[in-house]
Amino acid sequence: MTEKQTQINREFWLKLWSLLKPFKVKIKKLALIIALVQVMILISPYLLKLIVDRIANFDPERIRELLGLVVIMFITEAVTTLIHYFKDKKIFDFLIDIEYHLPILLQKKLVSLPLGYHEKENTGNKIIKVQRGVDKLVDLMINACWEFWPTITQITFTFALMCYFNISISLIFIFFVPIFIYITYRMNQVTNPLRHSRHSQYEQASGMLGQSIINIYTVQSFVQEAKEAKKYKKTRDNINQIQQKEFGFILNYNMLRGFTIDIGRVCIVLFSVYMAWRGAISVGSLVFFITLSETAYHALFRLSRTYDRLIESSTGVQRITRLLDEKSDIKNKPKIKNIKKLNGKVEFKNVYFSYNPKNKIKTLKNLNFLINPGETVALVGPSGGGKSTIVKLLYRHYDVTSGEIIIDDKNIRDYDIYEYRSNLAIVPQDVEIFNTSIRENIAYGRKKVNIDEIKKAAKIANIDFVEKMENKFDTMVGERGVKLSGGQKQRVGIARAVLSKPSILIFDEATSNLDTHSERMIQKAIENISKNQTMIIIAHRLSTIINADKIMVINKGQVEEGGTHEQLMNKDDGIYAELLKLQALGEIK
């Protein structure tokens, strides 16, 4: 094993031990109980040795002693069974705790990671990473508790007992151990790359399956069912080929391990029989040594198979340890002061930003603007100009590369990120709807809210369709709001944002999925609620933002124009005036 591989293995087991930190006391107690069980198991072979020796040299006057040994053997077996029961109960409690604790820990980690991580990672990959990681860790603990640690202690105590009674027979056992270990090491060295490749393919297949189901409307609308099935089958074919190759290696090496054990057992039996024939050991000792050697070799083979399963499980576990090691660049400073309510003053000062820090091309370049509290400001301009990026930076989903974002005369990084975000609300272009009721979807941004507040927010957002539904606000909307139209989902998102009573309210193409009537209703709602907070509207439909206090044209990451609707429309060579003309001609909506 190379030094690098040794370091990687050491780091993995240290991370695993750190992951199991809440269970360390339980693990230590379990280790002691398992060791006690293995000691108790070895008492019976020794008692059998004594019984066989007394039968071989039978003395009628010592019949009570013989019967006493049989009774002691029975009592020992009964006590061992009781300890086994207690041990198994403790193991089950331990495994249940792990299966409860880990998914909660991983879900908490996932939702706390920044938006940048989730934009790079496929949803299906993340889900399978958690599911398989938890399953594999539970498998690893099952093997550790019922196989690995019992087998390790069994071999240790058995070998110690063999050495105590006869060192010569013990040396035969020792001779075959390194050969067996080397074969096991070689097998895992050969199969490990295949194992890692297989797990990567599992995640890829899961991602494909998730994407085809999530985007089922597009798949079926464009008649691409066969294409998706073919892509998925190709990945599963790759997994099958890897498995065939991997398990072929395992079978071959298992045969070598089996032959090694068989030769070792025969050698010990032959040598023990020879010593008994020479009178060097008694018949009872012969039985005792053969029993011990059978136990030791069986335990050695069990240990190797357990080690194989541990390595198999560790591959999946490594993925969740890497997930837990993921660091967020978006962090709170120490000793952040609490805030209750922001006034809503927003200022970008010399802001530069790139999604890839190594990329010299900046999404935003020397961006400067000021929004006063209570102002309604519209951001317009060609697609890809940086409008949505401004919102992500304002939400602090990303931090600026250079420059400052100032909120209420204070750097955005000086606020507690969670309290700060609770002062913002956004209605995105694609509103995310949860698989629950309309009422719960509207109330998502609030901890406590009554139905009257929900109805008021729904009225502002023009949610009139709810009255036609059988269960009104308790109507279940289905996964991703499949039972709602695009415009209905948009209005639910608007009601959700309004209900959270933010200091800064953001509309990111919020009317893009609405019909003309609904758009007008939303425009009226915007006028009503804009009096109470700062409002930022990103729009392609310029009719939405005619009454904005200020309009900024964002192009190539900079503010190229700024002013009111009247001021900008009168600039004949301006970008805004050109956009108005295009919309008037119906070239864009």
BAFIVEX-926654 format. One record per residue: residue in one letter; x, y negated, z of N, C-alpha, C in turn. Coordinates in steps of 0.001 Angstrom, whole numbers, plus 500000, padded with zeros to 6 digits. Layout:
BEGIN
AXYZXYZXYZ/...
END
This chain:
BEGIN
M500849501195500000500000500000500000500883498756500000/T500598497826499109501394496613499024501143495723500240/E502105494804500450501968493872501582500736492989501414/K500460492582500160499297491738499884498004492472500208/Q497925493750499787496728494544500055496544494768501546/T497666495000502238497608495175503694497065493927504369/Q497526492752503890497053491482504437495564491292504191/I495117491646502981493693491516502631492847492414503526/N493318493661503730492584494607504589492521494108506025/R493665493576506502493704493070507875492727491910508044/E492712491010507063491812489852507127490355490297507093/F490080491326506283488703491811506200488220492327507552/W489020493172508194488586493755509470488508492698510569/L489378491693510495489285490590511470488004489783511255/K487660489532509988486424488802509690485204489619510101/L485286490924509870484175491795510258483981491767511771/W485098491832512498485020491790513964484448490452514423/S484815489382513723484266488065514046482766488018513754/L482356488652512661480945488716512293480128489458513345/L480765490439513977480081491249514991480258490694516406/K480724489451516482480996488830517783479834488917518770/P478561488684518338477455488766519297477248490162519885/F477869491180519255477638492559519681478872493203520316/K479906492398520615481176492955521081481022493771522365/V480214493284523312480027494009524580479365495352524304/K478343495366523441477667496614523098478612497595522411/I479451497066521523480384497927520786481381498585521737/K481891497821522683482860498375523643482227499446524523/K480994499212524975480285500217525778480030501486524971/L479637501280523692479399502431522814480670503252522624/A481801502578522449483078503268522245483402504158523446/L483162503671524656483426504453525869482493505660525972/I481200505442525661480237506550525731480576507622524708/I480938507196523482481298508160522426482536508954522820/A483526508278523404484741508970523851484404510001524930/L483507509639525852483090510567526917482421511804526325/V481576511614525317480904512737524660481924513697524056/Q482953513143523400483960513996522766484770514787523788/V485030514190524945485719514917526021484848516064526509/M483560515776526702482625516807527176482524517964526186/I482563517644524883482471518689523854483637519666523942/L484826519167524325486019520030524387486064520913525628/I485198520640526607485202521471527829484696522875527518/S483690522978526648483097524289526336484091525264525698/P484901524856524700485889525797524151486880526303525214/Y487247525414526140488171525849527190487498526851528127/L486247526602528480485510527557529318485343528885528588/L485119528829527261485012530054526469486316530844526517/K487450530143526477488760530787526583488857531575527903/L488443530917528987488503531574530299487586532792530344/I486408532672529757485449533790529748486003534965528949/V486565534690527765487119535759526913488285536458527613/D489153535682528280490285536278529005489799537204530112/R488732536830530808488213537676531895487520538919531350/I486906538781530167486302539968529553487387540907529042/A488459540338528456489563541170527941490261541913529079/N490361541292530251490941541937531438489841542112532492/F488804542876532089487599542949532916487876543587534274/D487380542877535318487494543355536699486097543233537314/P485454544404537643484086544374538190483972543494539438/E485029543399540197484955542626541430484907541112541157/R485243540703539890485248539260539559484073538880538646/I482996539749538715481835539497537866481159538179538215/R481152537839539547480527536584539958481279535374539380/E482587535492539330483400534416538757483085534243537279/L482916535391536577482587535355535152481226534708534927/L480235535135535744478896534550535624478911533060535981/G479740532708536961479870531287537348480388530439536200/L481360530990535432481885530260534272480814530065533207/V479970531101533035478876530997532065477885529908532491/V477554529863533795476634528845534318477236527441534146/I478537527323534467479218526017534305479201525588532844/M479408526562531943479382526257530513478008525743530095/F476943526389530628475575525957530316475319524541530840/I475740524296532080475539522972532691476291521902531891/T477527522247531476478327521308530670477629520959529365/E477073521998528693476364521770527433475121520898527662/A474406521167528772473197520396529080473535518929529356/V474596518699530138475018517325530441475458516618529154/T476186517349528309476628516770527029475437516365526176/T474389517216526162473170516899525404472506515631525930/L472460515470527252471868514278527857472678513020527508/I474003513147527565474859512009527202474693511681525721/H474563512728524890474309512531523458473043511709523248/Y471988512062523986470716511350523870470901509878524241/F471575509624525346471808508255525805472649507483524789/K473665508167524239474533507539523231473736507176521977/D472916508119521488472127507862520277471145506715520487/K470548506639521663469618505550521967470342504194521893/K471541504143522474472332502910522450472729502539521017/I473058503557520200473433503296518804472245502728518035/F471058503332518233469861502835517547469563501389517936/D469672501074519219469448499694519687470432498735519020/F471676499172518926472740498365518317472455498107516838/L472061499161516102471795499031514670470573498150514396/I469541498292515236468345497458515086468697495989515294/D469545495707516294469975494327516560470726493746515368/I471616494549514767472394494081513609471467493774512436/E470528494703512178469625494522511040468690493329511250/Y468458492958512491467643491781512793468486490501512687/H469676490537513234470506489344513374471106488871512048/L471608489815511242472376489441510049471567488696508981/P470371489202508574469617488443507555469295487022507997/I469018486832509284468736485491509800469978484612509675/L471136485169510049472397484438509955472705484049508511/L472505484993507584472838484749506178471856483773505529/Q470562483893505865469588482951505321469876481534505813/K470227481426507091470579480124507664471797479538506954/K472773480396506645473977479944505939473633479482504526/L472810480258503826472462479932502446471748478586502339/V470754478359503214470000477105503099470817475907503566/S471911476161504293472751475043504755473846474675503758/L474101475571502785475132475271501785474652474154500855/P475579473343500345475183472178499543474546472570498219/L473863471610497622473177471830496351474149472306495266/G475380471827495322476385472222494327476606473720494289/Y476601474367495450476781475829495512475613476521494816/H474390476079495116473202476734494571473045476476493081/E473548475356492604473472475083491168474436475957490378/K475493476432491035476480477292490352476103478763490451/E475434479157491550475147480568491810473769480963491302/N473707482101490625472439482657490159471597483121491353/T470287482828491326469402483178492441469401484684492714/G469289485479491647469290486935491810470581487433492434/N471714486839492035473011487221492610473042486973494111/K472522485805494512472538485461495944471682486426496751/I470514486771496214469606487666496935470205489058497060/I470742489601495970471324490949496026472567490964496897/K473298489845496920474483489743497768474104489901499241/V473012489247499630472540489338501011471974490731501295/Q471095491206500411470433492495500646471435493638500707/R472277493737499677473248494831499645474290494661500746/G474660493408501032475637493170502093475138493645503440/V473880493315503774473293493756505047473169495276505066/D472662495849503970472512497316503901473856498012504075/K474884497485503404476198498118503478476826497958504860/L476578496816505504477119496632506851476433497570507834/V475128497747507692474414498707508544474946500118508286/D475158500453506989475746501761506658477124501923507301/L477910500855507234479255500894507816479193501152509318/M478255500482510000478110500665511448477568502053511787/I476672502578510943476169503946511145477313504933511071/N478149504767510024479304505654509878480304505481511010/A480501504240511436481449503980512525480984504615513827/C479675504498514116479136504991515396478949506498515424/W478482507069514318478168508500514329479244509375513702/E480158508753512989481175509548512308482602509118512648/F482951507873512328484350507454512380484923507502513803/W484317506750514724484863506708516083484756508060516797/P483623508777516699483581510122517299484652511047516738/T484877510953515425485855511837514796487281511475515218/I487577510176515290488899509728515733489190510233517146/T488225510043518050488426510479519445488496511997519529/Q487693512666518703487718514131518704489080514664518267/I489635514120517186490957514551516718492020514259517775/T491948513079518368492953512670519370492955513619520562/F491778513844521126491686514716522309491988516172521966/T491531516621520791491786518007520369493278518251520180/F493934517300519495495366517447519256496146517398520573/A495730516514521477496394516432522792496262517752523541/L495083518359523449494840519644524124495673520752523484/M495769520741522160496581521739521466498054521619521875/C498549520382521914499945520156522309500198520607523747/Y499227520381524609499373520745526022499519522255526197/F498731523012525405498737524467525581499780525158524708/N500046524627523506501041525288522654501521524311521580/I502743523848521715503287522849520801503557523428519420/S503873524729519339504204525347518043503020525307517095/I501846525694517600500640525676516767500284524237516383/S500522523312517298500230521898517044501088521364515901/L502338521836515807503233521361514740502733521774513361/I502093522962513278501524523391511990500426522419511566/F499598522040512540498522521080512263499117519748511793/I500147519283512508500771517993512189501350517999510773/F501905519149510343502552519237509033501590518886507902/F500337519314508015499376519105506927498663517746506987/V498721517090508144498007515826508304498493514744507339/P499826514459507243500267513405506315499936513700504858/I499960514988504472499597515353503095498144514975502837/F497301515310503808495881515024503697495631513516503645/I496322512768504496496155511312504549496598510666503239/Y497698511166502680498201510607501427497195510817500286/I496601512012500222495604512289499178494410511341499322/T493973511138500585492847510233500844493184508807500444/Y494412508379500786494853507021500440494885506836498924/R495449507829498204495557507737496755494170507673496110/M493245508472496633491898508494496074491249507113496180/N491353506481497339490735505171497530491471504072496775/Q492778504243496591493538503278495805493092503309494344/V492796504511493842492354504672492453490914504190492277/T490048504490493244488616504191493088488224502774493522/N489070502094494296488707500766494803488389499756493699/P489256499631492651488916498681491564487584499024490900/L487317500315490734486042500734490136484878500356491045/R485098500503492347484057500184493331483716498690493282/H484748497849493241484534496398493166483828496020491865/S484247496645490778483626496374489475482153496769489491/R481857497912490126480471498391490197479592497402490970/H480108496886492093479332495939492892479114494628492133/S480117494192491374479948492983490562478869493188489503/Q478865494383488915477850494702487904476456494783488536/Y476381495279489774475100495310490492474538493891490612/E475398492951491014474963491559491188474541490963489848/Q475298491283488788474962490771487458473613491314487000/A473390492605487237472118493226486843470959492611487614/S471172492380488907470132491759489730469817490350489241/G470871489605488875470671488256488352469852488273487068/M470170489223486171469414489345484921467948489670485184/L467722490623486095466358491025486416465579489843486993/G466221489117487917465569487962488528465228486892487512/Q466175486601486599465952485563485602464826485938484644/S464768487201484237463725487611483296462340487553483932/I462258487810485243460965487740485932460598486294486250/I461570485510486725461307484105487045460837483340485795/N461465483676484648461134482979483397460224483827482500/I459334484607483134458507485557482379457606484855481358/Y457151483645481675456293482910480738457029482654479428/T458282482194479536459077481919478335459423483218477611/V459771484260478382460134485554477784458992486081476918/Q457790486074477486456643486619476744456178485682475639/S456263484378475888455818483410474868456672483481473611/F457979483747473783458885483847472638459142485302472220/V458334486209472758458382487629472405459795488188472549/Q460405487967473712461781488407473936461873489545474975/E460761490281475164460762491390476121461831492437475779/A461896492781474491462859493804474047464293493326474254/K464540492049473981465885491489474153466315491540475618/E465407491140476521465725491160477947465957492588478437/A465113493510477969465264494915478364466592495486477866/K466984495112476655468242495591476074469447495073476864/K469398493760477210470497493168477991470635493859479350/Y469493494079479992469506494711481322470005496151481231/K469541496876480194469968498271480013471469498362479773/K472028497397479019473464497394478740474272497280480032/T473826496394480942474516496229482225474395497490483069/R473187498093483085473004499340483847473826500478483236/D473997500462481910474857501462481253476301501307481729/N476752500061481859478109499811482363478271500354483776/I477250500127484605477280500638485989477353502150485980/N476564502778485103476544504240485023477908504795484613/Q478556504146483645479880504591483197480920504463484312/I480850503343485033481781503139486153481557504210487228/Q480278504495487529479963505501488541480481506880488139/Q480267507229486870480731508537486390482245508673486572/K482971507630486200484432507641486311484863507688487782/E484220506828488595484563506737490018484303508064490734/F483108508632490529482753509864491231483536511061490696/G483977510985489424484847512037488886486170512088489638/F486773510914489890487997510840490685487769511393492094/I486646510998492704486353511432494074486244512950494155/L485545513563493184485390515020493185486746515723493066/N487601515218492183488922515832491996489769515740493263/Y489781514564493884490576514400495102489970515167496279/N488636515294496297487998516085497348488419517553497267/M488574518047496035489020519426495865490432519599496423/L491316518614496163492679518670496702492671518626498223/R491796517776498790491705517702500252491195519019500832/G490225519623500131489688520907500601490749521999500612/F491568522071499533492641523068499473493661522858500598/T493980521593500876494947521282501941494441521774503291/I493163521521503577492557521973504837492556523497504906/D492179524155503798492098525626503782493453526252504078/I494514525716503437495863526263503658496282526058505112/G495994524875505671496340524591507064495633525517508031/R494354525757507790493589526646508681494135528072508638/V494436528550507434494962529924507301496304530054508018/C497151529039507875498469529081508530498337529148510049/I497423528362510613497231528377512067496665529712512530/V495700530265511786495121531571512161496193532654512125/L497000532675511041498047533692510920499073533571512045/F499510532350512343500516532152513385499954532497514769/S498678532164515015498059532472516305497906533982516491/V497481534665515417497352536136515491498716536774515735/Y499743536247515054501111536761515250501550536597516711/M501277535420517292501673535181518680500896536064519648/A499620536307519347498815537194520202499321538636520095/W499723539035518875500241540390518652501552540606519400/R502354539504519450503620539565520183503418539438521693/G502203539108522116501932538960523547502291537590524091/A502593536640523190502961535285523642501751534511524140/I500567534856523628499330534217524097498269535290524305/S497289534989525147496205535924525431495165535874524309/V494231536846524371493150536878523382492281535618523514/G492019535220524773491240534000525016491925532783524424/S493255532727524573494011531603524010493956531616522488/L493982532847521903493858532969520450492549532355519966/V491457532768520643490143532219520291490133530703520492/F490752530256521606490782528829521951491517528016520886/F492699528497520464493490527774519470492814527752518100/I492224528886517716491528528928516434490337527967516454/T489603527961517582488459527040517727488919525587517651/L490019525281518376490535523912518367491008523502516974/S491728524419516296492244524083514970491103523890513973/E490067524761514082488900524594513214488236523237513471/T488112522898514756487524521609515138488357520451514601/A489687520553514751490577519475514325490551519285512810/Y490644520403512066490640520284510608489277519826510076/H488215520334510704486885519890510308486731518389510585/A487249517966511752487187516541512111488019515702511146/L489166516239510725490028515515509792489317515313508459/F488640516370507988487913516253506726486739515290506882/R486034515394508010484940514458508294485453513016508307/L486634512852508899487217511513509009487505510936507626/S488035511787506737488357511308505393487097510919504629/R486038511746504762484781511419504085484162510153504670/T484295510015505992483783508813506665484558507581506211/Y485877507753506074486715506644505614486297506227504199/D485987507218503354485514506905502000484257506042502058/R483324506435502933482069505693503040482300504308503641/L483255504221504572483579502911505151484124501964504081/I485001502481503227485572501661502155484479501257501168/E483587502220500851482455501921499966481600500805500568/S481303500904501859480491499880502527481225498552502610/S482541498618502823483315497382503004483276496501501760/T483131497127500576483072496352499340481855495430499330/G480706495961499780479510495131499875479605494121500997/V480216494544502120480339493657503283481243492468502964/Q482279492710502155483194491622501779482449490464501128/R481381490786500405480616489741499734479884488849500730/I479385489426501826478701488559502796479711487829503682/T480901488419503894481916487674504653482406486489503841/R482500486671502499482884485543501641481793484474501632/L480529484922501652479420483967501719479494483153503007/L479760483834504125479848483145505411481077482239505480/D482078482545504650483290481706504615483124480470503735/E482033480431502956481797479275502088481725478004502934/K482464476998502518482496475735503257481694474668502512/S481040473839503275480306472725502693481159471459502734/D481250470794501593481976469517501549481146468395502177/I479842468630502275478940467621502836478793467892504336/K479516467148505146479531467385506587479235466104507353/N478718466302508566478541465172509477479872464807510117/K480085463519510297481232463084511084480973463402512557/P482032463585513345481811463784514778481229462534515430/K480390462749516440479791461662517231479001460682516350/I478140461244515527477260460428514692476140459846515555/K475821458573515343474728457945516082473390458332515447/N472389458571516303471061458928515818470370457720515187/I469534457995514184468714456940513580467262457407513583/K466354456471513690464943456813513650464320456415512315/K464459455165511957463827454687510739464755453732510012/L464908453934508708465717453043507880464848451917507329/N465494450809507011464788449695506376464652449905504871/G465637450622504284465545450939502865466390450080501950/K467424449428502476468340448678501638469377449641501051/V469524449610499735470408450558499045471422449782498207/E472706450152498369473740449478497585474795450488497127/F475065450480495833476162451276495266477317450315494985/K478497450624495563479664449759495378480792450516494689/N481096450105493467482232450677492720482234452210492751/V481089452803492500480934454261492620481419454969491354/Y482324455896491564482771456829490517482385458234490978/F481978459063490010481628460437490395481788461379489216/S482308462584489525482398463668488543482030464966489240/Y481216465804488587480837467093489173482047468010489307/N483002467829488423484248468586488497485391467609488782/P485912467602490009486963466647490386488176466673489460/K488429467832488811489586467946487928489321467332486556/N488039467066486298487664466520484992487864465000484983/K488604464515484017488865463075483928487628462298483477/I486691462991482812485465462343482353484511462208483538/K484112460987483869483258460715485010481794460619484577/T480922461208485394479481461078485143479021459659485447/L479575459079486531479310457684486886480632456937486920/K480639455712486386481889454943486304481672453519486810/N482299453211487919482250451854488475480815451324488544/L479960452124489147478533451789489225478286450832490392/N477615449738490117477303448731491140475860448274490982/F475101448312492067473765447695492072473278447572493512/L472261446726493706471690446480495025470171446567494936/I469574447307495888468119447385495999467753446896497393/N466956445857497463466557445308498754465399446110499353/P465234446058500682464133446795501333462780446417500738/G461964447426500444460616447186499931460536446956498435/E461666446905497749461660446693496295461306447983495550/T460650447801494412460421448918493496461361448739492315/V462287449678492181463316449586491143463194450783490216/A463223450536488923463135451615487931464497451842487285/L464827453109487085466045453495486366465613454117485049/V466032453539483946465680454055482627466954454181481798/G466808454831480670467960454963479784467987456317479114/P468928456512478187469026457785477457469290458953478411/S468877460137477989469134461352478772470632461558478923/G471040462046480103472453462292480365473218461053480762/G472507459952480988473191458709481347473641458646482790/G473057459514483655473478459539485053472386459180486042/K471134459077485578470039458654486450469785459667487582/S469657460946487230469406461972488242470613462164489159/T471799461922488624473014462019489446472992460964490555/I472490459778490239472375458714491247471514459192492411/V470413459888492076469511460399493117470206461464493970/K470957462358493343471676463402494094472700462798495044/L473360461731494590474329461049495459473621460309496580/L472476459724496260471707459008497278471225459973498354/Y470871461177497965470453462208498906471637462856499618/R472799462548499160474063463122499631474118464635499423/H473570465067498289473787466456497869475232466610497390/Y475803465513496929477212465424496572477750464134497195/D479053464099497407479698462863497854480383462198496670/V480451460867496701481076460128495603482558460483495504/T483088460422494289484523460646494089485311459478494656/S484795458273494393485370457063494997484282455998495039/G484512454970495821483512453947496009482658454234497238/E481565453492497391480723453631498574479242453544498207/I478436454299498972476988454108498939476609453546500307/I476026452352500309475712451636501546474197451630501749/I473741452145502877472320452124503223472151451286504493/D471348450227504399471155449306505534472507448812506060/D473390448430505141474706447858505470475627448849506196/K475382450135505994476194451150506655476490452271505662/N477746452731505641478128453804504715477274455043504964/I476814455633503880475925456798503967476539457947504784/R477883458010504774478564459095505495478543458889507007/D478158457708507438478130457418508877476788457772509522/Y475857458290508718474566458727509251474566460238509465/D473771460687510428473508462122510544472760462552509286/I473288463536508581472768463885507258471303464325507299/Y470915465030508372469545465548508450468549464442508807/E468940463585509745468070462458510097467972461476508929/Y469096461288508226469101460387507079468149460893505988/R468280462173505642467433462723504576465956462709504951/S465663462788506257464256462751506677463625461393506410/N464451460376506109463956459048505766463740458886504265/L464044459930503495463873459909502050462822460934501642/A462184460697500533461285461692499937461390461577498432/I461252462708497760461404462715496303460285463514495653/V459831463018494519458914463760493659459695464083492394/P460244465296492294461086465627491134460260465905489889/Q460948466035488789460272466327487521459608467700487570/D460314468674488140459761470016488318459550470239489809/V458323470029490259458004470157491685458061471630492086/E458781471908493161458903473282493655457745473587494594/I456965474591494231455773474971494986456008476320495664/F455646476407496948455829477642497712454589478534497582/N454800479811497759453714480789497649452860480784498921/T452117479698499094451254479540500261450077478653499857/S449375478080500813448187477291500492448562475886500023/I447570475209499398447777473820498982448053472956500207/R447318473205501277447494472432502512448917472537503031/E449450473752503098450807473938503613451857473353502669/N451599473395501370452531472799500414452590471287500572/I451443470658500783451420469209500969452101468828502283/A451880469637503318452398469319504656453831469781504879/Y454495470261503821455812470886503994456845469971504640/G456800468692504363457821467779504876457568467267506280/R456473467713506910456128467233508243456020468398509214/K456478468197510465456373469249511476454947469397511979/K454301468258512296452930468276512792452095467315511959/V450967467794511485450110466962510647448686467504510716/N447697466629510709446305467092510728445705467026509332/I444551467641509189443938467773507872443511466422507302/D443176465480508179442771464151507697443932463452506995/E445150463590507559446332462987506939446624463648505592/I446418464955505555446638465696504304445657465235503239/K444403465079503628443377464635502667443658463216502172/K444150462376503061444470460991502679445603460975501650/A446662461778501901447778461866500953447316462461499635/A446406463442499708445886464072498498445079463075497666/K444353462204498344443558461195497640444453460205496912/I445549459793497587446502458872496963447112459506495719/A447386460830495795448011461553494671447000462027493639/N445728461655493820444681462013492857444472463525492762/I444544464209493910444289465662493920442781465873494058/D442052465645492965440607465847492975440221467290492643/F441141468024492025440846469389491596440611470348492764/V441095469998493947440998470901495088439553471130495515/E438695470159495284437289470290495673436556471335494840/K437081471649493677436442472644492808436895474072493135/M437884474192494038438410475508494393437623476110495546/E437522477422495524436688478135496501437114477875497942/N438418477915498198438914477741499563439479476352499826/K439184475436498925439613474038499075441125473958499363/F441518473301500460442939473105500761443631474399501222/D442841475425501534443433476711501949443597477665500774/T443407477182499573443600478001498376445076478373498220/M445342479668498029446709480141497811447096479892496357/V448288479355496159448685478905494813449547479906494056/G449980480998494709450793481995494030452265481617493981/E453095482584493542454545482356493479454869481237492504/R455657480246492993456059479079492204454851478296491693/G453700478421492399452504477668492028451907478095490712/V451960479413490436451531479924489136450049479663488869/K449240479484489941447797479259489771447461477785489502/L448477476933489538448273475505489293448858475113487938/S448257474114487316448812473587486074450017472703486397/G450760472312485363451920471452485579451543470138486242/G450443469522485765450001468262486335449530468400487770/Q448870469527488082448406469765489455449585469939490409/K450594470661489965451791470820490803452460469470491049/Q452467468638490017453087467322490144452381466493491213/R451060466562491225450294465783492187450447466321493612/V450594467623493741450874468202495069452219467671495576/G453207467585494672454518467052495045454439465597495474/I453588464813494789453423463399495148452780463277496528/A451759464094496783451104464075498100452082464473499199/R452921465444498915453933465886499895454876464740500241/A455321464018499207456258462903499426455591461767500188/V454370461437499812453646460341500475453409460658501938/L453051461918502232452732462326503605453934462232504538/S455151462367503985456343462320504845456703460903505294/K456010459897504747456188458486505135457666458076505132/P458308458146503980459751457852503908460045456359503869/S461281456012504161461743454628503984462127454381502533/I462587455440501875462966455358500454462235456478499721/L461390456092498771460606457075498016461101457100496579/I461402458306496077461988458470494740461036459249493846/F460750458690492676459961459390491659460897459703490494/D461193460993490319462078461401489226461222462022488128/E460812461196487162459919461645486076458632462233486647/A458088461611487706456964462180488444455673462235487651/T455562461435486610454325461435485822454490462143484481/S455583462832484323455876463425483006454891464522482627/N454298465193483628453384466302483329451916465923483507/L451623464626483611450255464185483868449593463680482590/D448279463852482527447541463282481403447414461768481602/T446894461096480605446836459626480641446016459120481819/H444859459775482088443999459344483194444724459501484532/S445332460663484724446039460912485988447233459978486138/E447892459689485025449040458790485077448620457404485572/R447486456955485088446997455645485532446654455653487014/M446077456783487471445737456891488890447011456870489742/I448044457558489247449311457593489991449960456205489993/Q449830455503488878450382454145488826449727453249489878/K448412453415490068447717452652491098448197453044492489/A448414454368492652448917454858493941450307454309494224/I451126454262493185452488453722493336452420452256493768/E451511451521493176451357450116493540450940449959495001/N450057450858495457449572450780496846450665451130497855/I451418452203497568452400452665498560453736451926498442/S453952451235497332455235450545497150455396449369498104/K454297448939498737454371447806499655455038448179500979/N455109449473501252455568449919502571456999450445502594/Q457589450714501456458937451256501446459647450951500129/T460960451147500166461750451020498940461371452156498002/M461238451839496730460852452868495776461798452846494569/I462270454022494201463127454174493021462388455078492047/I462182454590490834461441455361489841462331455626488635/I462543456915488345463236457301487102462146457647486099/A462175457013484950461070457221484007461536457143482563/H460902457996481741461023457856480300459786457154479747/R458634457402480394457425456672480020457521455261480584/L457859454332479768458128452980480248456867452274480742/S455700452774480332454454452190480823454311452367482330/T455011453353482876454938453640484310455609452549485145/I456595451873484568457437450995485387457369449514484959/I456321449155484235456175447758483778456156446787484956/N455494447185486059455338446284487201456456446402488235/A457526447110487905458647447244488853459292445890489107/D459788445721490321460466444461490668461748444285489856/K462378445400489558463651445348488826463768446617487989/I464273446480486789464527447637485920466012447651485579/M466644448823485786468074448961485446468210450017484355/V468900449666483293469162450602482197470504451283482471/I470460452595482710471664453382483009472102454098481740/N473321453829481315473848454457480099475333454756480297/K475705456009480047477099456446480173477663456148481571/G476813456347482593477268456228483970477410454823484487/Q476848453829483765476965452441484191475622451722484021/V475483450598484739474312449746484540474617448813483376/E473940449033482262474209448217481083473271447015480984/E472084447139481559471130446038481560470353446039482860/G469881444875483272469077444767484468468172443566484420/G466970443688484974466026442582484993464607443081485067/T463636442201484904462233442608484896461862443104483504/H460647443641483406460155444146482118460162443032481067/E459646441870481448459565440753480509460945440306480050/Q461888440249481001463243439801480656463923440766479686/L463787442042479952464491443044479141463843443241477781/M462514443146477705461853443390476418462142442272475410/N462549441129475911462855440003475027464295440015474507/K465094441000474961466458441153474430466379442024473186/D466365441412472045466139442153470798467183443244470546/D468421442985470948469482443968470708469746444846471934/G468852444795472926469052445550474157468565446990474058/I469083447849474926468700449268474948467231449407475347/Y466807448627476354465435448723476848464444448347475746/A464727447266475036463848446836473949463761447909472864/E464894448566472591464913449634471591464057450820472040/L464148451154473339463338452250473886461850451933473785/L461503450667474039460097450262473926459586450424472493/K460405450049471543460021450177470140459816451647469750/L460734452493470212460640453919469896459363454528470476/Q459031454114471710457813454647472318456582454136471606/A456633452894471193455502452316470460455259453061469148/L456368453543468564456266454305467305455931455775467543/G455928456150468832455584457530469162456711458512468994/E457975458031468876459105458935468693459532459598469993/I459240458939471119459461459578472402458251459311473274/K458038460103474275456880459935475145457346459454476494/
END
